[in-house]
């Protein structure tokens, strides 16, 4: 009787089944959902928060991101709202000299913007059918059913049946854990980011300016005529006395912490003013984590009818500005592979086609993920190092190579849907 009652209770809790369930309403999740929608395939997106999470963060949209956004049909919306960045200038924090300058206009067609997170997510969300995103839906565990469908147990006690499960649920992904992917590693660096507001206009050129060396990396880039996005990354183990006793939880102390090293370096006052003008109400010291490139070579990116995308697949340090861009690539390629499988473009049962489609997606994203994660880590290490030998090589030899690496990684075409 107890068994029967328990089974009846579970049956009452279980909701109607869904064909494709995407966990996480970030860039990868919304891009995948919109791509599937464009192909005529329905999906549902489960988001643990009660709404799309706004923040002061801004994503770098390099050419590869715009190709993905164009494939999804929202590229022109984003172009209208943000400045087109024309170049990159890298400065030495120790000497104040220019280490490398790149004019994007000399690189052929090279579209680059800094897009605020809320506008980009909203642009994707508004193209989805009403009800696609289910908010306040947090997954706590995953179980198999008959070897095919996955039963998702939610924090509110309900369950959901998924024919296909896609994990876009970030660095602490429940789906990645189910697939057996190793936990992301701590890079030994931390970061804080923010937006500076200039109601009357900031007057900065449309270029990406960054300062490297002295154990930190600091930079900023305009989003539009009144907003500047900035970032600051540092290694606590280097110059530990500068970090000792700093309470980075408070906004005022966080601002002073961010400004401390740049003030003692060759960073001009105009650049420091960008941080001074920021409210920093959302500022916090976040550890920069990444998934080992070596582990990605052999990891189970997909298994049967389950796969991962975005930060759930390839968390990386932000040194190439490719986290959001690669998530959009994931979404487009996944929607194409999975959409074709569901629509029956190939022979075989639906279950076989889905598994084959996810394997195709995993094969396309594996080496790309390895390259991005590895390159981002190495660029960050070299740019931020305070080691005398590394500093010399960086400023005399490697600056050009680092800039070319950034542009090379952005020159990727995910294709159309």
MARTOR-404876 format. One record per residue (C-alpha): chain; x, y, z; residue in three letters. Coordinates in steps of 0.05 Angstrom, whole numbers, plus 5000, padded with zeros to 4 digits. Layout:
[pt A,[X,Y,Z],ALA];
...
//
This chain:
[pt A,[5000,5000,5000],UNK];
[pt A,[5057,5048,5017],UNK];
[pt A,[5089,5033,4949],UNK];
[pt A,[5023,5045,4913],UNK];
[pt A,[5011,5111,4950],UNK];
[pt A,[5082,5135,4934],UNK];
[pt A,[5073,5117,4861],UNK];
[pt A,[5006,5154,4858],UNK];
[pt A,[5037,5214,4891],UNK];
[pt A,[5094,5216,4841],UNK];
[pt A,[5044,5209,4784],UNK];
[pt A,[5005,5269,4811],UNK];
[pt A,[5068,5311,4817],UNK];
[pt A,[5093,5294,4747],UNK];
[pt A,[5076,5347,4695],UNK];
[pt A,[5061,5336,4622],UNK];
[pt A,[5122,5314,4583],UNK];
[pt A,[5164,5361,4540],UNK];
[pt A,[5202,5341,4478],UNK];
[pt A,[5262,5387,4486],UNK];
[pt A,[5280,5418,4553],UNK];
[pt A,[5335,5470,4557],UNK];
[pt A,[5361,5485,4627],UNK];
[pt A,[5384,5557,4635],UNK];
[pt A,[5361,5622,4602],UNK];
[pt A,[5430,5650,4587],UNK];
[pt A,[5458,5664,4518],UNK];
[pt A,[5468,5591,4499],UNK];
[pt A,[5400,5570,4524],UNK];
[pt A,[5361,5626,4491],UNK];
[pt A,[5401,5620,4426],UNK];
[pt A,[5387,5546,4422],UNK];
[pt A,[5313,5557,4437],UNK];
[pt A,[5307,5612,4385],UNK];
[pt A,[5345,5571,4333],UNK];
[pt A,[5298,5512,4344],UNK];
[pt A,[5239,5559,4340],UNK];
[pt A,[5264,5586,4273],UNK];
[pt A,[5267,5515,4248],UNK];
[pt A,[5196,5501,4272],UNK];
[pt A,[5216,5458,4332],UNK];
[pt A,[5185,5472,4400],UNK];
[pt A,[5226,5473,4464],UNK];
[pt A,[5218,5497,4536],UNK];
[pt A,[5271,5535,4575],UNK];
[pt A,[5276,5525,4650],UNK];
[pt A,[5305,5585,4688],UNK];
[pt A,[5319,5581,4762],UNK];
[pt A,[5311,5656,4774],UNK];
[pt A,[5244,5692,4773],UNK];
[pt A,[5263,5734,4713],UNK];
[pt A,[5320,5745,4664],UNK];
[pt A,[5379,5765,4707],UNK];
[pt A,[5399,5836,4692],UNK];
[pt A,[5469,5859,4711],UNK];
[pt A,[5520,5911,4695],UNK];
[pt A,[5558,5861,4653],UNK];
[pt A,[5568,5871,4578],UNK];
[pt A,[5587,5819,4527],UNK];
[pt A,[5639,5828,4473],UNK];
[pt A,[5605,5814,4407],UNK];
[pt A,[5661,5798,4358],UNK];
[pt A,[5648,5779,4285],UNK];
[pt A,[5632,5707,4303],UNK];
[pt A,[5578,5731,4351],UNK];
[pt A,[5546,5775,4299],UNK];
[pt A,[5545,5717,4249],UNK];
[pt A,[5508,5676,4301],UNK];
[pt A,[5460,5733,4317],UNK];
[pt A,[5447,5742,4242],UNK];
[pt A,[5432,5668,4236],UNK];
[pt A,[5381,5677,4292],UNK];
[pt A,[5351,5739,4260],UNK];
[pt A,[5368,5790,4313],UNK];
[pt A,[5435,5818,4290],UNK];
[pt A,[5407,5884,4264],UNK];
[pt A,[5371,5898,4329],UNK];
[pt A,[5437,5895,4367],UNK];
[pt A,[5475,5936,4316],UNK];
[pt A,[5427,5995,4324],UNK];
[pt A,[5438,5999,4399],UNK];
[pt A,[5513,5999,4407],UNK];
[pt A,[5576,6032,4381],UNK];
[pt A,[5619,5998,4329],UNK];
[pt A,[5688,5989,4360],UNK];
[pt A,[5743,6010,4311],UNK];
[pt A,[5806,5987,4345],UNK];
[pt A,[5846,5958,4403],UNK];
[pt A,[5901,5992,4442],UNK];
[pt A,[5942,5953,4492],UNK];
[pt A,[5984,5994,4542],UNK];
[pt A,[6038,5973,4590],UNK];
[pt A,[6018,5986,4662],UNK];
[pt A,[6091,5990,4682],UNK];
[pt A,[6116,6039,4629],UNK];
[pt A,[6053,6072,4602],UNK];
[pt A,[6077,6058,4531],UNK];
[pt A,[6034,6028,4477],UNK];
[pt A,[6050,5954,4470],UNK];
[pt A,[6004,5942,4411],UNK];
[pt A,[5954,5979,4369],UNK];
[pt A,[5905,5946,4321],UNK];
[pt A,[5858,5984,4274],UNK];
[pt A,[5800,5937,4261],UNK];
[pt A,[5784,5976,4198],UNK];
[pt A,[5849,5950,4168],UNK];
[pt A,[5829,5878,4182],UNK];
[pt A,[5774,5876,4129],UNK];
[pt A,[5701,5868,4151],UNK];
[pt A,[5708,5865,4226],UNK];
[pt A,[5646,5879,4267],UNK];
[pt A,[5657,5889,4342],UNK];
[pt A,[5612,5918,4396],UNK];
[pt A,[5606,5914,4471],UNK];
[pt A,[5533,5894,4484],UNK];
[pt A,[5500,5900,4551],UNK];
[pt A,[5474,5834,4577],UNK];
[pt A,[5403,5855,4590],UNK];
[pt A,[5392,5882,4520],UNK];
[pt A,[5421,5820,4487],UNK];
[pt A,[5380,5771,4528],UNK];
[pt A,[5317,5813,4518],UNK];
[pt A,[5327,5813,4443],UNK];
[pt A,[5330,5737,4442],UNK];
[pt A,[5272,5729,4491],UNK];
[pt A,[5225,5774,4452],UNK];
[pt A,[5232,5730,4390],UNK];
[pt A,[5210,5668,4428],UNK];
[pt A,[5137,5646,4433],UNK];
[pt A,[5102,5666,4497],UNK];
[pt A,[5111,5614,4552],UNK];
[pt A,[5176,5585,4524],UNK];
[pt A,[5214,5606,4587],UNK];
[pt A,[5190,5578,4653],UNK];
[pt A,[5218,5619,4709],UNK];
[pt A,[5232,5597,4781],UNK];
[pt A,[5244,5527,4755],UNK];
[pt A,[5308,5499,4787],UNK];
[pt A,[5330,5428,4772],UNK];
[pt A,[5359,5389,4831],UNK];
[pt A,[5369,5320,4800],UNK];
[pt A,[5361,5279,4736],UNK];
[pt A,[5339,5207,4728],UNK];
[pt A,[5331,5160,4669],UNK];
[pt A,[5264,5131,4649],UNK];
[pt A,[5265,5069,4605],UNK];
[pt A,[5334,5086,4581],UNK];
[pt A,[5310,5144,4538],UNK];
[pt A,[5268,5200,4570],UNK];
[pt A,[5298,5239,4628],UNK];
[pt A,[5258,5255,4690],UNK];
[pt A,[5277,5323,4718],UNK];
[pt A,[5264,5335,4792],UNK];
[pt A,[5252,5409,4807],UNK];
[pt A,[5264,5446,4872],UNK];
[pt A,[5189,5457,4882],UNK];
[pt A,[5177,5381,4885],UNK];
[pt A,[5149,5374,4815],UNK];
[pt A,[5178,5332,4759],UNK];
[pt A,[5184,5341,4685],UNK];
[pt A,[5195,5289,4630],UNK];
[pt A,[5244,5308,4575],UNK];
[pt A,[5256,5272,4509],UNK];
[pt A,[5318,5315,4498],UNK];
[pt A,[5356,5350,4554],UNK];
[pt A,[5403,5408,4540],UNK];
[pt A,[5445,5437,4597],UNK];
[pt A,[5459,5512,4590],UNK];
[pt A,[5460,5521,4665],UNK];
[pt A,[5528,5553,4676],UNK];
[pt A,[5593,5534,4711],UNK];
[pt A,[5556,5496,4766],UNK];
[pt A,[5514,5457,4716],UNK];
[pt A,[5472,5400,4742],UNK];
[pt A,[5469,5371,4671],UNK];
[pt A,[5546,5373,4663],UNK];
[pt A,[5552,5337,4730],UNK];
[pt A,[5503,5284,4706],UNK];
[pt A,[5546,5275,4643],UNK];
[pt A,[5607,5266,4686],UNK];
[pt A,[5645,5329,4665],UNK];
[pt A,[5697,5350,4716],UNK];
[pt A,[5686,5411,4759],UNK];
[pt A,[5716,5476,4731],UNK];
[pt A,[5783,5495,4760],UNK];
[pt A,[5801,5560,4794],UNK];
[pt A,[5850,5600,4751],UNK];
[pt A,[5881,5634,4811],UNK];
[pt A,[5854,5701,4788],UNK];
[pt A,[5793,5743,4807],UNK];
[pt A,[5753,5795,4769],UNK];
[pt A,[5704,5851,4779],UNK];
[pt A,[5667,5889,4725],UNK];
[pt A,[5621,5948,4720],UNK];
[pt A,[5587,6002,4678],UNK];
[pt A,[5605,6076,4682],UNK];
[pt A,[5550,6125,4663],UNK];
[pt A,[5563,6192,4628],UNK];
[pt A,[5495,6224,4618],UNK];
[pt A,[5524,6281,4576],UNK];
[pt A,[5569,6235,4536],UNK];
[pt A,[5637,6204,4553],UNK];
[pt A,[5679,6231,4496],UNK];
[pt A,[5721,6167,4489],UNK];
[pt A,[5740,6140,4421],UNK];
[pt A,[5705,6077,4399],UNK];
[pt A,[5763,6032,4416],UNK];
[pt A,[5780,5978,4466],UNK];
[pt A,[5834,6003,4513],UNK];
[pt A,[5870,5958,4563],UNK];
[pt A,[5929,5961,4611],UNK];
[pt A,[5969,5898,4625],UNK];
[pt A,[6023,5877,4674],UNK];
[pt A,[6039,5892,4748],UNK];
[pt A,[5997,5832,4767],UNK];
[pt A,[5931,5860,4740],UNK];
[pt A,[5893,5871,4676],UNK];
[pt A,[5848,5932,4670],UNK];
[pt A,[5809,5956,4610],UNK];
[pt A,[5747,5990,4585],UNK];
[pt A,[5707,5998,4521],UNK];
[pt A,[5646,6042,4503],UNK];
[pt A,[5579,6008,4496],UNK];
[pt A,[5545,6070,4468],UNK];
[pt A,[5551,6145,4474],UNK];
[pt A,[5537,6147,4549],UNK];
[pt A,[5560,6080,4578],UNK];
[pt A,[5629,6051,4587],UNK];
[pt A,[5640,5978,4606],UNK];
[pt A,[5703,5964,4647],UNK];
[pt A,[5737,5903,4678],UNK];
[pt A,[5793,5890,4727],UNK];
[pt A,[5826,5823,4739],UNK];
[pt A,[5881,5808,4789],UNK];
[pt A,[5919,5752,4823],UNK];
[pt A,[5916,5754,4899],UNK];
[pt A,[5979,5712,4905],UNK];
[pt A,[6019,5766,4870],UNK];
[pt A,[6035,5827,4913],UNK];
[pt A,[5995,5796,4969],UNK];
[pt A,[6005,5857,5014],UNK];
[pt A,[5961,5897,4967],UNK];
[pt A,[5904,5849,4979],UNK];
[pt A,[5915,5835,5052],UNK];
[pt A,[5856,5856,5095],UNK];
[pt A,[5815,5882,5036],UNK];
[pt A,[5740,5871,5046],UNK];
[pt A,[5718,5864,4973],UNK];
[pt A,[5646,5853,4994],UNK];
[pt A,[5631,5926,5006],UNK];
[pt A,[5620,5971,4944],UNK];
[pt A,[5662,6029,4969],UNK];
[pt A,[5720,5984,4990],UNK];
[pt A,[5714,5945,4925],UNK];
[pt A,[5723,6010,4886],UNK];
[pt A,[5785,6028,4926],UNK];
[pt A,[5812,5958,4917],UNK];
[pt A,[5802,5962,4841],UNK];
[pt A,[5836,6029,4838],UNK];
[pt A,[5895,6014,4884],UNK];
[pt A,[5943,5980,4836],UNK];
[pt A,[5926,6021,4773],UNK];
[pt A,[5938,6085,4813],UNK];
[pt A,[6008,6061,4830],UNK];
[pt A,[6021,6043,4757],UNK];
[pt A,[6023,6082,4693],UNK];
[pt A,[5948,6084,4683],UNK];
[pt A,[5923,6155,4665],UNK];
[pt A,[5873,6192,4708],UNK];
[pt A,[5821,6191,4652],UNK];
[pt A,[5820,6115,4653],UNK];
[pt A,[5813,6113,4729],UNK];
[pt A,[5754,6161,4725],UNK];
[pt A,[5715,6106,4690],UNK];
[pt A,[5716,6066,4755],UNK];
[pt A,[5705,6127,4798],UNK];
[pt A,[5640,6142,4761],UNK];
[pt A,[5612,6072,4771],UNK];
[pt A,[5560,6059,4825],UNK];
[pt A,[5586,5988,4835],UNK];
[pt A,[5523,5966,4872],UNK];
[pt A,[5529,5898,4838],UNK];
[pt A,[5605,5894,4842],UNK];
[pt A,[5636,5832,4873],UNK];
[pt A,[5701,5794,4869],UNK];
[pt A,[5687,5733,4826],UNK];
[pt A,[5738,5678,4818],UNK];
[pt A,[5755,5664,4745],UNK];
[pt A,[5744,5590,4730],UNK];
[pt A,[5756,5546,4670],UNK];
[pt A,[5748,5474,4649],UNK];
[pt A,[5814,5441,4633],UNK];
[pt A,[5825,5437,4557],UNK];
[pt A,[5854,5368,4566],UNK];
[pt A,[5791,5343,4601],UNK];
[pt A,[5748,5372,4544],UNK];
[pt A,[5786,5328,4494],UNK];
[pt A,[5756,5266,4526],UNK];
[pt A,[5694,5292,4562],UNK];
[pt A,[5624,5269,4547],UNK];
[pt A,[5595,5332,4515],UNK];
[pt A,[5535,5290,4495],UNK];
[pt A,[5508,5224,4518],UNK];
[pt A,[5446,5195,4485],UNK];
[pt A,[5394,5249,4487],UNK];
[pt A,[5432,5296,4534],UNK];
[pt A,[5484,5350,4519],UNK];
[pt A,[5513,5415,4546],UNK];
[pt A,[5528,5483,4517],UNK];
[pt A,[5555,5551,4538],UNK];
[pt A,[5589,5556,4606],UNK];
[pt A,[5563,5488,4624],UNK];
[pt A,[5608,5461,4570],UNK];
[pt A,[5668,5508,4565],UNK];
[pt A,[5675,5557,4623],UNK];
[pt A,[5735,5601,4606],UNK];
[pt A,[5772,5661,4632],UNK];
[pt A,[5748,5726,4599],UNK];
[pt A,[5814,5745,4567],UNK];
[pt A,[5791,5734,4495],UNK];
[pt A,[5721,5762,4505],UNK];
[pt A,[5694,5697,4475],UNK];
[pt A,[5650,5669,4531],UNK];
[pt A,[5586,5700,4505],UNK];
[pt A,[5607,5694,4432],UNK];
[pt A,[5621,5620,4437],UNK];
[pt A,[5555,5609,4474],UNK];
[pt A,[5518,5639,4414],UNK];
[pt A,[5558,5594,4367],UNK];
[pt A,[5537,5534,4410],UNK];
[pt A,[5464,5554,4406],UNK];
[pt A,[5462,5561,4330],UNK];
[pt A,[5501,5496,4316],UNK];
[pt A,[5461,5457,4367],UNK];
[pt A,[5394,5483,4339],UNK];
[pt A,[5416,5463,4269],UNK];
[pt A,[5439,5393,4287],UNK];
[pt A,[5382,5378,4334],UNK];
[pt A,[5329,5411,4292],UNK];
[pt A,[5348,5371,4231],UNK];
[pt A,[5346,5307,4273],UNK];
[pt A,[5277,5322,4301],UNK];
[pt A,[5249,5341,4233],UNK];
[pt A,[5273,5274,4204],UNK];
[pt A,[5323,5297,4152],UNK];
[pt A,[5361,5232,4160],UNK];
[pt A,[5340,5159,4162],UNK];
[pt A,[5328,5120,4226],UNK];
[pt A,[5283,5126,4286],UNK];
[pt A,[5274,5193,4321],UNK];
[pt A,[5314,5169,4380],UNK];
[pt A,[5372,5148,4335],UNK];
[pt A,[5369,5213,4296],UNK];
[pt A,[5370,5255,4360],UNK];
[pt A,[5429,5217,4388],UNK];
[pt A,[5466,5224,4322],UNK];
[pt A,[5450,5299,4318],UNK];
[pt A,[5477,5312,4387],UNK];
[pt A,[5540,5272,4371],UNK];
[pt A,[5549,5315,4309],UNK];
[pt A,[5542,5378,4352],UNK];
[pt A,[5591,5352,4404],UNK];
[pt A,[5642,5335,4350],UNK];
[pt A,[5637,5406,4321],UNK];
[pt A,[5644,5440,4388],UNK];
[pt A,[5697,5398,4422],UNK];
[pt A,[5760,5424,4388],UNK];
[pt A,[5733,5494,4384],UNK];
[pt A,[5721,5493,4459],UNK];
[pt A,[5791,5466,4472],UNK];
[pt A,[5822,5522,4431],UNK];
[pt A,[5782,5577,4463],UNK];
[pt A,[5792,5555,4535],UNK];
[pt A,[5867,5542,4526],UNK];
[pt A,[5880,5607,4488],UNK];
[pt A,[5840,5649,4538],UNK];
[pt A,[5879,5620,4596],UNK];
[pt A,[5947,5632,4564],UNK];
[pt A,[5930,5703,4541],UNK];
[pt A,[5908,5721,4611],UNK];
[pt A,[5970,5690,4643],UNK];
[pt A,[6017,5727,4597],UNK];
[pt A,[5981,5794,4599],UNK];
[pt A,[5973,5796,4674],UNK];
[pt A,[6040,5765,4696],UNK];
[pt A,[6087,5808,4738],UNK];
[pt A,[6145,5761,4725],UNK];
[pt A,[6205,5800,4698],UNK];
[pt A,[6219,5751,4640],UNK];
[pt A,[6146,5745,4620],UNK];
[pt A,[6137,5821,4625],UNK];
[pt A,[6197,5833,4579],UNK];
[pt A,[6173,5782,4527],UNK];
[pt A,[6102,5809,4531],UNK];
[pt A,[6121,5881,4518],UNK];
[pt A,[6177,5868,4468],UNK];
[pt A,[6156,5805,4431],UNK];
[pt A,[6087,5776,4448],UNK];
[pt A,[6041,5836,4446],UNK];
[pt A,[6027,5829,4372],UNK];
[pt A,[6018,5754,4377],UNK];
[pt A,[5967,5762,4433],UNK];
[pt A,[5927,5813,4392],UNK];
[pt A,[5928,5767,4331],UNK];
[pt A,[5905,5710,4375],UNK];
[pt A,[5845,5750,4397],UNK];
[pt A,[5826,5767,4325],UNK];
[pt A,[5838,5697,4300],UNK];
[pt A,[5792,5666,4352],UNK];
[pt A,[5737,5716,4333],UNK];
[pt A,[5742,5697,4259],UNK];
[pt A,[5695,5637,4262],UNK];
[pt A,[5631,5624,4224],UNK];
[pt A,[5579,5579,4258],UNK];
[pt A,[5538,5577,4194],UNK];
[pt A,[5463,5585,4186],UNK];
[pt A,[5405,5547,4214],UNK];
//
